[in-house]
Amino acid sequence: MASSGNICTLNPLTQPNSGTFSEGNLLFTHTSNAWRTTAGTHGMRTGKWYWESYQYESLSGNGFPIGVYDIDSGQFVKDQAGDYPSGSSSRGPAYSAYSNSGSYASRYNAGTETNMTFSIGVSGDVWQCALDLDNGKIWFGKNNSWDNSGNPATGDSPSYSGGQLSDSTPRTWVPVTCSYNDSSSENFPQNFGQDSTFAGRISAGGNADDNGFGDFKYAPPTGFLALCSGNLPISDDIDPAQTDDNYPGKNFNTVIYDSTGSGQNITGVGFQPDLVWVKCRSVAQGNGLFDSNRGTSKVLQSDATNAENTSSGLTSFDSDGYTMGTYYNQSGREFVGWCWKAGGTASSDASGDITVSRSTNDAAKFSILTYTGSGSSGNTIAHGLGVKPAMTIIKQRNSSNGWNVWHQGNNDGDYDSFGELNSSSSWYQNQGSNGPFSAAPGTDYLTLTAYGQVNNSSDTYVAYVWADVEGFQKFGKFEGNSDNFGPFVYTGFRPRLLFIKNSESTSPWTVYDGERGGGFNNAPDSPAQQFWDTGLADHTSYGLEIFSNGFKLVTSNATVNSSHTWLYGAWGDVPFKYNNTF
């Protein structure tokens, strides 16, 4: 089973003007003689959800141990953080269980307080909330007894139903907890599925939801789930749901393996790739690129200008990877394979001035094009993405010539500027007719010059074309600072593959991935580096850390962080924009 992913906690960004978060942001305490409210990190618009709260001791003051608040009202940080979740129109909708001055327990909404059918909470009590947004109902419970003799599993006798829970106004409900008096005992630790002991205060429950997620004191009602990212709905776009074809891991993946020398099936990719970029890790050897448009055994080397060569390298593109022959598969060596899915078998597209054979993955916004040059500037080729490309790589196949790279981050996307994948040289700026394009790349076409790297008459070419996809792949720039505390670059996902390249000065095409060492919050010497413009073996990192939402340079080394403009491209592992992570 997949991991539950990120589980809801209390959110320090909703911190009131005094107080402290602790126990993994599951407990908020304060010593002010005033109301203090804080909210959870996960929002809910649909579905059925369950969580718990613990009561330290019998209360002498007031508190809301468990409840929900509509964060879309926009009042929480400004108003609610220093007040209580009343549910009044001025403060936004809220529904809460209320413990009043040590006297009685009540349900609370819109300033209206109604006694619950069970007694006031005492030391050791576990409060419960079951929220059904599909049917507009909420139940409050204590020690596995539900208010009003309700039954969330059957939908019967909720604490509240209808009203703002089911009206037509779009709302995002977040968990809230709140207390008043100046005793830390009157603050309530929460459990959204992390720990049924509440940090060792009570015996474990060990109860999971229907999907096997969470650790609760009491069993969640049937159909009610832990508030964790693995349970949140699947997006229609690039999304990390493993059952969805748009899951990033079904469009791009990295594999590492030890070679056997011949006839080796490389598996674990998760899809049939259309572009496989192979690099030896253990010894110096060139980068080999194979793609389904050009056919098996047709190899190009990104670190050389050589024409396409027929080899005994990649011999087939398989349903879960690829098969290698003897070339790029010498026995006893370690390899990495970066794999992209295009659209499978290519088809002819004559909508541009030059007919292309095109394979396009619309979800991942990646195309492989092969074409024969016209030698005429201003001729177009159809890239098939339906959006403006973010990066193109073009290589002449039938003769020796440099790898032409256009990147939207360079010089604000100048269409006549380019870099060379086979070279550590800086970007060639404002090249006019010696650049790749005579017009800015559009949503449908690339407009070529007659420059030999992209459009000589009768010469053959291959083009790899990508566009930005939020949560999956991004091509941008950042400013280096020559400091060990270097820039942080937000991508919106954890990079699974990342390259960076100086656009203003000489530097290699430095490449990192999540398989060759690394992960979240890496040490500065990890992950290992590779280079697309040289044949070097794996290299110790100059200092880069990979995070769930981007990367950070932690070195002043000029190879990756001089005071220049740097270009990058990143392909994702788990999108940060979606919470359905694993």
C-alpha positions in Angstrom: 0.0 0.0 0.0 1.1 3.5 -0.7 2.1 5.8 2.1 -0.5 8.1 3.6 1.7 11.0 2.6 1.5 14.3 4.5 -0.9 14.1 7.5 -2.6 17.2 8.7 -1.1 19.2 11.6 -1.8 22.5 13.2 -0.6 25.3 11.0 1.9 27.8 12.4 0.9 30.2 9.6 -2.3 30.7 11.5 -0.5 31.4 14.7 -2.2 33.9 17.0 -0.3 36.8 18.5 1.0 34.7 21.3 1.5 31.0 22.0 3.7 28.0 21.1 3.5 25.1 18.8 5.0 21.8 19.9 4.8 18.0 19.5 5.2 18.1 15.7 2.7 21.0 15.5 0.0 18.9 17.0 -0.2 21.0 20.2 -0.7 24.7 20.6 -0.3 26.2 24.1 -0.6 29.8 25.4 -0.6 31.5 28.7 -2.7 34.5 27.8 -5.9 35.2 29.6 -7.7 35.5 26.2 -9.1 33.4 23.4 -6.5 31.8 21.1 -7.5 29.7 18.1 -5.3 27.9 15.5 -6.2 25.9 12.4 -5.0 22.8 10.6 -2.9 22.6 7.4 -5.3 20.5 5.3 -8.5 21.9 3.8 -11.6 19.9 2.9 -14.3 20.6 0.4 -15.8 17.2 -0.2 -15.5 13.8 1.4 -15.8 12.2 4.9 -13.1 12.9 7.5 -12.3 11.9 11.0 -9.8 13.1 13.7 -9.4 13.3 17.5 -8.4 15.7 20.3 -7.1 15.0 23.8 -8.2 16.7 27.0 -5.4 17.2 29.6 -7.6 17.5 32.6 -10.9 18.7 33.9 -11.4 22.3 32.8 -11.9 25.3 34.9 -12.2 27.6 31.9 -13.5 27.5 28.4 -12.3 25.7 25.3 -13.1 24.4 21.9 -11.2 21.1 21.8 -12.3 20.2 18.2 -14.2 21.7 15.3 -14.0 23.2 11.8 -13.7 26.6 10.3 -14.3 27.9 6.8 -10.9 29.3 5.8 -12.3 30.8 2.5 -14.0 33.4 4.6 -10.7 35.1 4.8 -11.1 36.2 8.4 -9.1 33.6 10.2 -5.7 35.1 10.4 -6.9 38.7 10.8 -9.7 38.0 13.3 -10.2 34.5 14.5 -6.6 34.0 15.7 -7.2 36.3 18.6 -10.8 35.3 19.1 -12.9 32.2 19.2 -14.6 30.3 16.4 -18.1 31.7 16.8 -19.4 31.0 13.4 -20.9 34.5 13.2 -21.1 36.1 9.8 -18.4 38.6 10.8 -15.9 35.9 11.6 -16.8 33.2 9.1 -18.6 29.9 9.4 -17.5 27.5 12.2 -18.8 24.4 14.0 -17.2 23.3 17.2 -17.5 21.2 20.3 -17.5 23.5 23.3 -16.5 22.9 26.9 -18.0 25.8 29.0 -16.3 26.8 32.2 -16.0 23.3 33.5 -19.8 23.0 33.7 -21.1 21.4 30.5 -20.3 20.3 27.0 -22.1 21.9 24.1 -22.1 22.2 20.3 -21.5 25.7 19.0 -22.3 27.5 15.7 -23.2 31.0 14.6 -23.1 32.2 18.2 -25.7 29.6 19.2 -24.8 27.1 21.9 -26.7 23.9 22.5 -26.0 21.3 25.2 -24.6 18.0 24.1 -26.1 14.8 25.3 -22.9 13.7 27.2 -21.2 15.3 30.1 -18.3 17.8 30.3 -15.0 16.4 29.5 -12.5 15.4 32.1 -8.8 14.5 32.3 -8.0 11.8 29.8 -11.0 12.2 27.5 -10.6 11.9 23.8 -12.9 14.1 21.7 -13.9 13.1 18.2 -15.0 14.8 15.0 -16.6 13.2 12.0 -17.2 15.5 9.1 -19.3 14.5 6.1 -19.1 17.3 3.4 -20.8 15.1 0.8 -24.0 15.3 2.8 -23.5 18.5 4.9 -23.2 16.9 8.4 -20.9 16.9 11.4 -20.8 14.8 14.5 -19.0 15.4 17.8 -18.1 12.6 20.1 -16.2 11.7 23.3 -14.6 8.4 24.2 -16.4 6.7 21.3 -19.8 8.0 22.3 -21.5 10.3 19.8 -23.5 13.4 20.7 -27.2 13.0 20.2 -26.7 9.2 19.9 -25.5 9.9 16.4 -24.1 7.4 14.0 -21.7 8.9 11.4 -21.5 5.5 9.6 -25.2 5.5 8.8 -25.6 9.3 8.6 -28.0 9.4 11.5 -28.5 12.1 14.2 -25.6 14.5 13.4 -24.7 17.3 15.8 -25.4 19.7 12.9 -26.6 19.3 9.4 -27.3 21.5 6.4 -26.7 25.2 6.8 -23.3 26.4 5.9 -22.1 22.8 5.7 -24.1 22.3 2.5 -25.0 25.7 1.1 -24.0 26.8 -2.4 -21.1 29.0 -1.4 -17.8 27.2 -2.1 -16.1 26.6 1.3 -12.8 25.1 2.4 -13.1 23.7 5.9 -10.1 23.3 8.1 -9.8 21.8 11.6 -9.6 24.2 14.5 -8.9 24.1 18.2 -9.2 26.9 20.7 -8.9 27.7 24.4 -9.3 30.7 26.7 -7.8 30.7 30.2 -4.2 31.0 31.2 -3.4 27.4 31.8 -1.6 25.2 29.3 -3.8 22.3 30.4 -6.7 24.0 28.7 -5.1 23.6 25.3 -5.9 20.4 23.3 -3.3 18.2 21.4 -4.7 16.9 18.2 -4.4 13.6 16.4 -5.1 13.5 12.7 -3.8 10.0 12.4 -0.2 10.5 13.6 -0.3 9.1 17.1 -3.1 7.5 19.0 -1.2 7.9 22.3 -1.1 11.7 22.0 2.7 11.7 22.7 2.5 8.9 25.3 -0.3 10.3 27.4 -2.7 7.4 26.9 -2.5 3.8 25.6 -2.4 3.3 21.9 -5.5 2.6 19.9 -3.9 1.4 16.6 -7.0 2.0 14.5 -6.7 2.9 10.8 -9.2 4.2 8.3 -10.8 2.2 5.5 -7.7 2.8 3.3 -5.3 1.6 6.0 -4.1 5.2 6.9 -3.8 6.7 10.3 -3.3 5.7 13.9 -6.4 6.6 16.0 -7.5 5.9 19.6 -10.9 4.9 18.3 -11.9 3.3 15.0 -13.0 5.9 12.4 -16.6 5.4 11.4 -17.0 3.4 8.2 -16.4 5.6 5.2 -14.6 8.3 7.2 -10.9 8.8 6.4 -7.8 10.3 8.0 -7.1 13.8 7.0 -3.9 13.0 5.0 -2.7 13.8 1.6 -3.0 10.2 0.4 -6.8 10.4 0.9 -7.4 13.7 -0.8 -9.1 13.7 -4.2 -7.3 13.1 -7.5 -6.7 16.1 -9.7 -7.5 16.0 -13.4 -4.1 17.4 -14.3 -0.6 16.0 -13.6 -1.3 14.3 -10.3 0.5 11.9 -8.1 -2.3 9.3 -7.9 -0.6 6.0 -8.8 -3.8 4.8 -10.6 -3.8 7.9 -12.9 -2.0 7.9 -16.2 -1.0 11.5 -15.4 1.0 10.5 -12.4 4.5 12.0 -12.8 6.1 8.6 -12.3 4.2 7.4 -15.4 5.6 10.2 -17.6 9.2 10.5 -16.3 11.4 8.3 -14.2 15.0 7.6 -13.3 16.4 4.1 -13.0 19.9 3.0 -11.9 21.3 -0.4 -12.5 24.5 -2.5 -12.7 25.2 -3.7 -16.3 25.6 -7.3 -17.2 27.1 -6.8 -20.6 24.4 -7.9 -23.0 20.7 -8.6 -23.4 19.7 -6.8 -20.2 16.2 -5.9 -19.4 16.0 -2.7 -17.5 12.7 -2.7 -15.5 11.0 -0.5 -12.9 10.5 2.5 -15.1 6.7 2.3 -14.8 5.8 2.9 -18.4 7.2 2.3 -21.9 9.6 5.1 -22.5 10.0 7.0 -25.8 13.3 8.8 -24.9 16.0 7.1 -22.9 19.0 9.1 -21.9 21.7 6.7 -20.6 24.9 7.6 -18.7 27.6 5.4 -17.1 28.2 6.4 -13.5 31.3 4.4 -12.5 33.7 5.3 -15.3 34.0 8.0 -17.9 31.7 7.4 -20.9 29.6 9.6 -23.1 25.9 10.3 -22.7 23.7 8.1 -25.0 20.3 9.2 -26.2 17.8 6.8 -27.8 14.3 7.6 -28.8 11.4 5.7 -30.4 11.0 8.2 -33.3 14.5 7.4 -34.6 14.2 3.7 -33.7 16.1 1.3 -31.6 19.9 1.2 -31.7 20.1 4.8 -33.1 22.3 6.7 -30.6 23.3 10.3 -30.3 25.7 11.6 -27.7 24.9 14.8 -25.9 28.6 15.4 -25.0 29.7 15.2 -28.7 28.8 16.7 -32.0 28.9 13.3 -33.8 26.3 12.3 -36.2 23.8 9.6 -35.3 25.4 6.2 -34.9 23.8 2.7 -35.2 24.9 0.6 -32.2 24.1 -2.5 -30.3 22.9 -0.2 -27.5 19.2 0.0 -26.7 17.5 -2.8 -28.6 13.8 -2.4 -27.5 11.5 -0.1 -25.7 9.5 -2.3 -23.3 6.3 -1.9 -21.3 8.2 -1.3 -18.0 11.5 -0.1 -19.3 14.0 -1.0 -22.0 16.5 -3.6 -23.1 20.2 -2.9 -23.6 22.6 -4.8 -25.8 26.4 -4.6 -25.4 26.9 -0.9 -26.2 26.3 1.4 -23.2 26.1 -1.8 -21.2 29.6 -2.9 -20.5 29.7 -5.6 -17.8 30.3 -4.6 -14.2 29.6 -0.9 -14.7 26.9 1.3 -13.0 24.4 3.2 -15.2 21.6 5.7 -14.8 18.7 6.0 -17.3 16.5 9.1 -17.5 13.3 8.1 -19.2 10.5 10.1 -20.7 7.2 9.0 -22.2 6.1 10.8 -25.3 3.1 9.5 -27.3 4.3 6.1 -28.5 4.4 5.4 -32.2 5.0 8.7 -34.1 2.6 10.0 -36.7 3.0 12.4 -39.6 2.1 16.0 -39.1 2.1 18.2 -42.2 0.3 21.2 -40.7 3.6 23.2 -40.6 5.7 24.2 -43.6 7.9 21.2 -42.9 6.3 17.8 -42.3 7.4 16.2 -39.1 7.0 12.7 -37.6 5.7 13.5 -34.1 5.1 11.6 -30.9 3.4 13.8 -28.2 2.4 13.3 -24.6 -0.2 15.9 -24.1 -0.5 15.5 -20.3 3.2 15.8 -19.8 3.7 18.4 -22.5 6.6 16.6 -24.2 7.1 15.9 -27.9 9.7 14.1 -30.0 9.9 15.4 -33.6 12.0 14.1 -36.5 12.1 16.1 -39.8 14.1 16.9 -42.9 15.4 20.4 -43.1 14.2 22.8 -45.9 17.0 25.3 -45.7 14.4 28.1 -45.8 14.2 30.6 -42.9 10.7 31.2 -41.6 9.5 27.6 -42.2 7.5 26.1 -39.4 7.3 22.7 -37.7 4.4 21.6 -35.6 5.4 20.6 -32.0 1.9 19.5 -31.0 1.9 20.7 -27.4 -0.9 23.3 -27.7 1.0 25.6 -25.4 4.2 27.6 -25.8 7.3 25.4 -25.3 9.6 26.1 -22.4 12.7 24.3 -23.8 13.8 22.7 -27.1 16.8 20.6 -27.9 17.5 20.0 -31.6 20.3 17.8 -33.1 21.4 17.3 -36.7 21.4 13.6 -37.2 23.2 12.9 -40.4 26.3 14.9 -39.9 28.4 16.4 -37.1 27.0 19.6 -35.6 26.3 21.1 -32.2 23.3 20.4 -30.0 21.1 23.5 -30.2 19.2 24.4 -26.9 16.6 27.1 -26.6 15.4 27.9 -23.1 12.6 30.4 -22.1 14.6 31.6 -19.1 17.5 32.9 -21.2 17.4 36.7 -21.8 13.7 36.7 -21.3 13.1 34.1 -23.9 15.0 35.7 -26.8 14.2 33.4 -29.7 17.5 33.9 -31.5 19.7 33.0 -28.5 20.8 29.5 -27.7 23.2 27.2 -25.8 24.9 24.1 -26.9 24.3 20.9 -24.9 27.7 19.5 -25.9 29.6 22.5 -24.6 30.2 24.3 -21.3 30.3 27.6 -23.1 28.0 30.4 -22.1 24.8 31.1 -24.0 25.1 32.6 -27.5 23.0 35.7 -27.3 21.1 37.6 -30.1 22.4 35.5 -33.0 19.8 36.6 -35.6 19.9 34.2 -38.5 22.5 32.0 -36.8 20.0 31.4 -33.9 17.5 28.6 -33.9 14.3 30.5 -34.5 13.2 33.5 -36.5 10.2 34.1 -34.3 9.2 33.3 -30.7 8.0 29.7 -30.3 4.2 29.7 -30.4 1.5 27.4 -29.1 1.5 25.3 -32.2 4.7 25.8 -34.2 8.5 26.4 -34.0 9.6 28.9 -36.7 13.1 27.9 -37.9 15.9 29.9 -39.3 18.1 28.3 -42.0 20.9 27.8 -39.4 22.7 24.5 -39.9 22.1 23.2 -36.4 18.3 23.3 -37.0 17.4 23.5 -40.7 19.9 22.7 -43.4 18.4 21.7 -46.7 18.0 17.9 -46.9 19.6 17.2 -43.6 17.8 15.2 -40.9 17.0 16.4 -37.4 15.5 15.3 -34.1 13.9 17.8 -31.7 12.9 17.3 -28.1 10.3 19.8 -26.9 8.9 20.5 -23.4 6.5 23.0 -21.9 6.0 23.9 -18.3 3.4 21.7 -16.4 2.5 23.0 -13.0 3.4 20.4 -10.4 5.5 18.2 -12.8 8.1 20.0 -14.9 9.4 23.6 -14.9 12.1 25.5 -16.8 13.2 28.7 -15.2 16.1 30.8 -14.1 17.7 32.1 -10.8 20.4 34.5 -9.8 23.5 33.0 -8.2 25.1 34.8 -5.3 28.6 33.1 -4.9 27.6 32.4 -1.3 27.4 29.2 0.7 23.9 30.3 1.6 22.8 30.2 -2.0 19.4 30.9 -3.6 16.3 28.7 -3.0 14.4 28.0 -6.2 10.8 27.1 -6.0 9.6 24.5 -8.5 6.3 23.4 -7.0 7.5 19.8 -6.6 10.4 17.7 -5.4 12.8 17.5 -8.4 13.4 13.9 -9.5 15.8 15.2 -12.3 17.4 18.6 -12.3 19.9 20.4 -14.5 21.4 23.8 -14.0 23.5 25.8 -16.5 25.2 29.2 -16.4 23.8 31.4 -19.2 26.4 34.1 -18.8 29.7 32.3 -18.3 31.4 29.0 -18.9 30.0 26.1 -16.8 29.0 22.5 -17.3 25.5 21.2 -17.7 25.3 19.9 -14.2 22.7 17.2 -13.5 21.2 15.8 -10.3 18.6 13.2 -9.8 16.8 11.6 -6.9 18.2 8.1 -7.4 21.9 8.7 -7.3 21.9 9.7 -3.7 19.8 12.4 -2.2 16.2 12.9 -1.2 14.6 15.5 1.0 16.9 17.9 2.9 20.1 16.4 1.6 23.5 16.9 3.1 25.5 19.3 1.0 27.6 16.5 -0.6 24.5 14.8 -1.9 23.0 14.0 -4.4 25.8 13.1 -6.8 26.3 15.1 -9.9 26.4 14.2 -13.5 27.2 16.3 -16.6 25.4 16.3 -20.0 28.3 17.9 -21.8 31.1 15.6 -20.7 31.5 11.8 -20.2 32.7 12.0 -16.6 31.7 9.5 -14.0 29.5 10.5 -11.0 30.9 13.5 -9.2 30.7 14.6 -5.6 28.1 17.4 -5.3 29.3 21.0 -5.1 26.4 21.6 -2.7 22.8 21.3 -3.5 19.8 20.4 -1.3 16.5 19.0 -2.7 13.3 19.8 -0.9 9.6 18.9 -1.4 9.0 22.1 -3.3 12.3 23.0 -4.9 16.0 23.1 -4.5 18.7 25.2 -2.8 22.4 25.9 -3.6 24.5 25.6 -0.5 27.9 26.3 -2.0 29.9 29.3 -3.3 31.5 27.1 -6.0 31.4 28.8 -9.3 30.5 25.6 -11.1 26.9 25.9 -9.8 26.6 29.2 -7.9 28.6 32.2 -9.3 27.0 35.6 -9.4 25.3 35.1 -12.8 22.0 34.2 -14.3 21.5 30.4 -14.2 19.0 28.3 -16.2 17.4 25.2 -14.9 15.1 22.4 -15.9 13.3 20.1 -13.4 11.1 17.1 -13.7 9.0 16.1 -10.7 8.7 13.3 -8.3 5.7 14.3 -6.1 3.9 17.5 -7.0 3.7 20.0 -4.1 0.7 21.7 -5.6 -1.4 18.6 -4.9 -1.5 17.1 -1.4 -2.1 13.5 -2.7 1.5 12.6 -2.1 3.0 9.3 -1.3 
